[in-house]
Amino acid sequence: MKNSSTPQGDLSAQIATSIRDAIIAGDLIVDTRLPSEAELAEQFKVSRPTVREALKRLAAQALIRTQRGATGGAFVNHLKYPDAYAQQITTSTLLLSMNEVSIATACEARFALERACTRLSAERRSADHLATMRAEMFRQSQPGLSDEAFCASDVAFHRALVDGAQNPVMSYQLAGAVEAMQPLMNMITFTARSREKIVALHGQIADALEAQNAADADAALTELEAYTISLAKDVLDARARR
């Protein structure tokens, strides 16, 4: 794996990838203790600092955890869906910003994915999910709420809708759609949007989910999508004319 022209950073990435692939393949199972830094350095023919950097990369992905003491070391982690949310959100945010995805494309993707949760959320949402939605609607109605706080509350409302489906795979996949795409859309349109209209549509969604009426929830979500796209188009058109 090692050669004289390969930078140390590249070597650490290659080692991290090799260990990650072994975890994914099931060659290294949950709670397995990895070889020591010295043993890994010998195995990969690299220095211990290079191995240490590789382990840091794996820890940042929540694939391993480290423990101190005589029985300590690096262990394969039991990765849970919530542990991976941050990485999913960061990746989605970077993809959107670096590739200059249009607001229409972002809206289309986010609302299509969110509507996929609506039927399940109507069936499975708990009292806690509904309470979160109602609490965020109340927060959004406060006159002194900043634009940034309104955006954060908007995200929390839609996260509750998604999580109401009680499907961790969907919640994970939608973490990027809701928490990366929605702030992008919010920050483009927050100066022009009607908070009252958004809160009203949120109310329709929450009421429909409480009544377990997936069709009405879907209709309100579709109306919210149309309003968001129209608002963003007006804002961007106005900017272009300046």
Summary of the structure (lengths in Angstrom):
residues: 242
radius of gyration: 22.7
end to end distance: 55.5
largest distance: 67.5
contacts: 724
relative contact order: 0.10
helix: 73%
strand: 4%
